[in-house]
Amino acid sequence: MRIFFDHQAFEVQRIGGVSRSYAELISHIRNIGYDCQVGVKESNNVYLNKIGVAGIKPLHYRHKLLYGERQLFKGQWNITGKVLRMLGHKNEYRNINKEYCIKLLKKQKFDIFEPTFFDSYFLPYLKNKPFVLTVHDMIPELFPEYFSRDDFQIVQKQKLCPLAAHIHVPSKKTKEDLVNILNIFPEKITVIPHGKPDYITKDCMSMPLCDFQYILYVGDRYGYKNFLPFLKEYSHIAKKYPEIRLVCTGKDFNDNEKALISNLGIGENVTTRFVSEEILMNLYHHATVFVYPSAYEGFGIPILEAFAAECPVMLNDASCFPEVAENAAIYFDINKDGDLFEKFENFYLSGESSRKEMIEKGRLQVEKYSWEKSAELLSNIYISIV
């Protein structure tokens, strides 16, 4: 059996949960014995090497002519394309990956096609071949305050889900939302949880990179991620326990975040840094606790990362978090003023025994997840379709 995965997730993401999950699944499906082809010609994605996709050129490599490899400003690539076309380079801005995938689709040398995002460009070229679709979450549909009704994901999901031979999702919560929102038959949807991380080593967790106690926040901070309400809760902690700082991974703080940090008087307590996987694991391992205040996630890979790195976990009691973490986390209500502070204080004052108990619960919980099991579940879907 031959499965053809397209370019979309690997083109959009350099790093990230969606492309990582596809890379893990592809790698482990190959271990089962099935042939997986990935339709990528140019990409900056870091996971392609792991799955042996060779000969990949950097994304936008053709634009070195004017700007080099680094994006200097928003809209750079659009301007670059226009300028290059004016100079006579008519083909400098076409989507090489999509063209390559269409070429492979036309050859029909596959049994099942799996698009890695929601662009429906492939439909005219499938002929009678089935496609399997992943829906990672229903965030755009559930949070209209952050997404327009004609958002790409919303429109394309409505188009593709009814046409897919089967759909897989990472959590029961996502399946429930998909059924309720798009009226997809439950029998057409299979829950395939993500696997535990395999990139944690003793070396990356050895010496602490921070010489102070800290709460760890990981990932994006916009909208439904509830970072601003979390900052307000953290300010209560910082005032009573100033020795406990807040370390955030990712981009620098934006103007709204800086303003709130300043107004709360916690500027000396809060820092952000962009980190590698190895540094992230070190930060997890030595954190007082990892806090995830998000209102909704399709799964929540950082939860498994924290468990695997032996870090106590605090989660907003929402979305799929209780499903994923079960009794291995401390739950709070981010919408209830003071609840996170109260739950953290109880944990913090309970001492080392409580910390060890939470770490052990996390260690046991993360063992329930593996990419081998996930690949087996996905392979069973393929077998049932062909």
Secondary structure, 3 states (H helix, E strand, C coil): CEEEECCHHHHHCCCCHHHHHHHHHHHHHHHHCCEEEECCCECCCCCCCCCCCCCCECCCHHHHHCCCCCCCCCCHHHHHHHHHHHCCCCCCCCCHHHHHHHHHHHHCCCCEEECCCCCCCCHHHCCCCCEEEECCCCHHHHCCCCCCCCCHHHHHHHHHCCCCCEEEECCHHHHHHHHHHHCCCHHHEEECCCCCCCCCCHHHHCCCCCCCEEEEECCCCCHHHCHHHHHHHHHHHHHHCCCEEEEEECCCCCHHHHHHHHHHCCCCCEEEECCCHHHHHHHHHHCCEEEECCCCCCCCHHHHHHHHCCCCEEEECCCCHHHHHHHHCEEECCCCCCHHHHHHHHHHHCCHHHHHHHHHHHHHHHCCCCHHHHHHHHHHHHHHHC
